Amino acid sequence: MPCQLADQVVAYRRELHQHPELSNQEFATTERITRWLQQADIRILPLALTTGVVAEIGSGGGPLIALRGDIDALPIAELADVPFASRHPGVMHACGHDFHTAVMLGAARLLKARESSLPGRVRIFFQPAEETCDGAQQLIDAGALDDVAAVFGLHNAPELPTGTFATRAGPFYANVDRFQIRITGKGAHAAKPEQGIDTIVTASHIVSALQTLPSRSFSSLEAVVVSVTRIEGGNTWNVLPQTVELEGTVRTHNGDVRRQVPDKIRQVIDGVAASLGAQAELSWYPGPPALINHARWAAFSQAVAKEFGYRVEEAELQMGGEDFAIYLHHVPGVFVSIGSASEFGLHHPRFTPDEQAIFPASQYFERLAERALQQLADVPQQAVSHA
């Protein structure tokens, strides 16, 4: 079975890669995952989900843990030179969620083969909409996390060699917030700018001023990233536009810092806009909170990884976001990185993770699940869940 399944998980990944779907549109992906699970006689929970699948392995009493993979893709046109490239123009698995799904399908198959000996149950989440940060809450609202004692998830790490494992206790991924700034001035002919209020110039000053927030409004010991990622204004070459819109993101780890950021941004944009005669309005959209691994499960996952044969490293703090954090605000657990050795990083159109890393990760999560169930069965649950 191991050799055959190793080939099968790669085949799963390639089929998913050829047919990527955006967040909350993963209908065909859901159908594929459902069919593959049913072919393996793995039961699927009848939860009220529009997309996504939750499977469960094991029966009877004993503890319940969860494993999570995500299934959505990104609005990126693929440039990777592979024979199984995306067939959907402008959509690509550029973050490796096809990799994660294949890992969890493999783990499900391995656990199914040992179902009668499991000291509890394993619930496996094939979660939609991670990229839009609302998939985890959808599963929680549907009851997927009910009665779960611990939850485990992964992300492939293209910067790490194949065979490498990394995680850390405490903060790991960042708080993720989005902002939009609408700047209003006075349109005018580009040849007579004195007759208008230039929103392009105002926007340029605001972008520069926002970069001072991390270094001048917060301690240099705090991790704060402010990135303006979209500027939209004007529709021709000889007219000063009436409005310009900026959009971007703020990443932090400290909750107190996070709460201060919107007011700091308002102070900056109000001051800059007023100095140039314009007006600026901020819209703030909170995203998922910082991902904070539980110390006990972080150490546990590292110990199992060493035993399995991974080269274990202490993970660096990440400024990326991950809605797995929402599960960890309800249930203890850990999120880990598995090396995927891609020359190009996450969200790059040429991102190509090493497929040789998929099946070992499936085997690792099978072992992790079994060991976690055994530990929960042997140790009073309250002592573990509050560690």
N, C-alpha and C positions, 0 to 999 in steps of 0.2 A: 504493500500500500504506500509506503513513504515515497518511493521513486515515482510511482504513478501519480500520487497526489501532488508532488512537487511540480510535475509538468502541468497538472490540472490548474493549480492556482495561478501559474503564469498565463495559461489560456484564459482563465477568468479575467485577469487583469487586462489582457490584450483586447478582449471583446468589449469590456467596459471602456477602455481607452478609445476604441474606434467609435463609440456611441456616447459621448459625454453629454450631460444635460445640466443646465443651470439650476441654481437653488430654487427649490419649491416647484421645479418642473421635471423632476426625476422619475417620470412615470414609467418609461421603458426600462430604466435602471431598476426600479422597484420590481417590475415584472420579472426581469432576469434573475435578480437575487432570490425572489420568491420561488421561481422555478428550480433553481439550483439547490435551494434548501429542501424543497419538497422531494426532489430526486434522491436526496440523501436521507429522506425520512426524518427530517428535523422539524419539530413542530413550530408553528408560527403563532404568536399571540394575536388574538383578534382585537387589536387596539384601533381606536378611531384616528387613523393617520391618513392624510391625503397622499403623501409619498413617504418612503422609508419603510423599514421592516424591523420587527423585533422578534427574535427567535429565542427558544429556551430549550436547554438540554439538562437532563437529570429529572428526578421525580422524588416524591415523598418528602419527608422532613429534612432537617438540616439547614444550613445557612444558604443564602442566595447572594451571588455576586454578579456583576455586570462587566462585560467587555464592550468597548465602543469603537466602531469604524465610521467614517463619514463618506458620503457617496456623491456629492455635487461637484461640478466642474466650474470653470471660470470663463468669462467672455474674452478669450485670447485666441488669436489665430495661430495654429500650430505651425512651427517651422522645423520641428525635429524630423530628421531623415530616418524614419523607421517605417517598415512595411505595414504596420498596424496604426498608422496616423489617424487622427480624427477625421471622420467622414462628415462632420457637422461644421460647416464654415463658420469661423469666428468663435468657436467653442472648443475648449481643450481642458484635459486633466493636467493642468500645469502646476498643481499643488500636490499631486500624488494621492488623491483620494481613491483612485482606482487601485493603487498599491495597498492602501489601508483596507479597502473592502476585500481584496484578495487575501490579505493576511487573515482577516477575521473569518472569511469563508473557510480557509484552510484550518483555522483553529476550531471552528464549529465541526468540521468533518472529523478531526482528530478526537475531539471531546465526545462526539457521538459514538465513536468506536469504543469508548471506555465508559459509556453512560451508566451501565449497571454498577460500576464500582465507584462512581463519584459520591463523595460524602455530602452532597447538597446539589444545588442547581446553579447553572450558569446561564445568564440572560445576555444575549448578544444584540447590541444596537447597531443597525445599519442606518445611520442618522442622515436625514436630509439637511440642506440649508446651513451648513457650517459657515460658508463664506459670507452669508448675510447675517450671521450671528443670531438666528432665531430658531434653528433646528433643535437644539438641546431643550429649549423651553417647550417646544411642541411635544417632544417625547415625554417630558415630565408631566405636562398637562394631560397627556393621554394615559398616564399611569405606568409608564415603562420603568420608572425608578422606585415604584412602590415595593416596600419590603427588602430592598437591596441593602446589603450591609457594607459593601465596598465596590468601587467602580474603578476600572483601569482602561487607559487609552494610550494611543501612540500617534506620533507623527514621524514620517521619514525625515531624515536630516541629510540633505545632499552634500553638506560640507564635511560630513563624517565618513570615514572609509567603511566599506561593507564589513560586517562583523563587529562593529562598534555599537555600544549601548551607552546612553547618557540620561541622567535625570538628576534632580536635586530636591532636597527638602525645602519647604517654604515657598516663597514667591518664585515663579518660573516664567510665565508669560505675563504680558502687561494688561492693565486696563486699556480698553479701546473705546475712544469717543470720536465722533464725527462732528464737524462744524460747517456751516455755510455762512458767508458774509455777503450781504447785498449792499452795494455802494450806489448811492443815488446822487447825481450831480445835475448838470444842465448841458444838454446837447448843443453842439454848435458846429459850424463849418471848421474843418481842420486848418484852414488858412486864417481863421480869426478866433484862435483859442481864448483870447481875452473876453470874448462874449459868452463863454460857457464856463462850466465848472468841470474840470477834466477828471473823469472817473478812472481812466486808465492810469494817469499819474498817481491818483489817490491810491488805487489798488497796488501799484508798485511800491509806494511808501509803506503801506500796511504789511505787505509780504515781508519787506525788510525788517520792519519794526517787530513783527511777531517772532523773528529769530532771536531777539534779545530776551524773550521770556525765560528760556531754560537757564541762561547764565546770569540774568540780572534780577529776576523775580523770585527765584527759588535757590535753595542751597546747591552748591556745586556737587554735593554728595548725593543729591537726588537724581534719579533717572527721569528726564522729561524730554520728549521729542515732540516738536510741533512741525508738521509738514503740510504745506499748501500744495495740493495735487491737481487742482483744476482752476483755470481762469477762463471765464467766458464773458465776452463783451464786444459789442460792435458787430457790424455786418458789411462794412465797406471801408475803403482805404482813406476816404477824405472827409469823414464825419466823426466828431467826438461823440461817443455813445452816452446816452442818458444814464444807463445803469451798467454795472459790472458785477458779476458774481464770482466769489472765490469759494472753494471747497477744500477741505483737508481733514487731517486727523491729528489727535493728540494721544500720546502713549505715556503712561506713568505706571509706577508700581505702588506708590504710597497713596492710600485712600484720602488722607488729609490734603495732599498736594492736588489730587484729582478734583476735589471739591472746590479748590481755590481757582482752578484754571479758567473757568468761564468768566468770572469777574475780572480776572487779569486781562483776558482777551478783550473784553468790553472796554476796559480803560484804554487799552492801546488803540483800538479802532475808533473809539469816540474822539480821542485826542488828535489822532492823525487826520481823521476826516474833518473835524472842526477847523483845524489849522489851514485846510485847503478849501474850506467853504462847502464841503460835501456832507452827506449823512451816511452812516453805516449801521446796519442792523445785523445782529448775530442770532443765528438759529443753532441750537445745541442739541445733539442727538447722542445720549449715552449708549454705549455698547456693552459688551460683556465685561465683567469685572476681571481683576487680576486672577490668574490661575495660581492657586496656592496648594502645593502638594502636602499631604500629611506625612509627617516625619517617619512614623512607623512603617507606612506602606512604601515610602521611598526607599528606606533601608531594606525592606523586604524584597522589593523588586530588583534592587541592585544585587542582593545576595543570590537570588534565583538566576539572574543574568550571569554572574560569575560562575555559578555551578553549571550553567548551560554551556559556557565556553565563550561568551561574548567578552570582548575587551571593554571593560567598564570605565567610564569617565564621569567626572562631576560636570554636569551640564552648566553652561554659562547662562546668565540671565538673558531672556529674550524680550525684545520690544514688540514682537509680533503679538497678535491676539489669538485667542482660541476659546470657542464657546463651551468646550469641555469644562471650563472654569465654573460654569453654572451648576453642573452636577456636583462639583466639589464643595459648593456652598450648601448643599443638602446632605451629601453622603461623603464620608472619607474615602480617599483613594489616591491614585498617582497617575500622572501623565508622563510618558517616557519618549525618548528619541531613539530611533533605529537608523544607523548609518545607511545611506543609499547611494553615496559616491557618484553624484551627478556633476558633470563639468559645469552645467548651468544650474542656477539656483531656483528656488520656488518662485512661481509666477512668471518664469521666463518662457518664451515661446519655444525654446529648444531644450527645456527641462526633460531629462531622460534618466530616471532612477535605475539603479542596477537591479534587474529582476532576480538575481541570485540571492538577494536579501529577503525575498518575500517568504519562501517556505520556512527558512529558519525562524523568522519572526512568528509564523503560525505555530511552530513547535514550541517556541518560547512561551507564547500566550496560553497554549494548552497546559504547559507545566505550571506557569504562574497561577492559572485558574485553579488547578488541582491543589496546589500548595496553599493557596489562599483559603479555599474551602476547608482544607484540613486544619489550618491554623484557627479559623473561626469556629470549627467544631470542637477543637481542643481547649481553646481559651474562651473564657466568658465574653460574650459579644460586647457587653458594655465596656469592658476594659480595652477592647480593640477599637471600637468605634469612636471613643473619646480620647484616643492617644494623640 
